[in-house]
Amino acid sequence: MLRTIEGIYKNGKIELAETPQGITESRVFVTFLETKAMTWPETIMQHQGVVESIIFESYRDELLPPNEIHL
């Protein structure tokens, strides 16, 4: 049975986010994922939004998600 458990590699050790149940010994594969940035890029932080206009307002209903159908 294959099972994936999240963990962190730190100081030469792997710390699992949870203890796998029902496994006392097993072969494993470890894949190191690319580290994601912990902060937003500066261009996103400086974004001031867009100015609403009559053209934008005319499309507002098309931008809304569809209404859910209640049965």
SULLIN-V867749 format. One record per residue. N is the residue number from 1. PSI is psi in whole degrees, -180 to 180 (* if undefined). Layout:
N | PSI
N | PSI
This chain:
1 | 134
2 | 141
3 | 137
4 | 130
5 | 131
6 | 147
7 | 179
8 | 133
9 | 123
10 | 126
11 | 42
12 | 6
13 | 154
14 | 122
15 | 116
16 | 145
17 | -22
18 | 159
19 | 125
20 | 129
21 | 139
22 | 8
23 | 117
24 | -28
25 | 138
26 | 152
27 | 149
28 | 158
29 | 135
30 | 125
31 | 124
32 | 120
33 | 154
34 | 135
35 | 131
36 | 150
37 | 140
38 | -8
39 | 159
40 | 145
41 | 151
42 | -36
43 | -34
44 | -41
45 | -29
46 | -5
47 | 130
48 | 4
49 | -172
50 | 151
51 | 128
52 | 148
53 | 175
54 | -37
55 | -45
56 | -45
57 | -34
58 | -22
59 | 1
60 | -45
61 | -32
62 | -24
63 | -17
64 | 145
65 | 153
66 | 149
67 | 143
68 | 145
69 | 119
70 | 126
71 | *
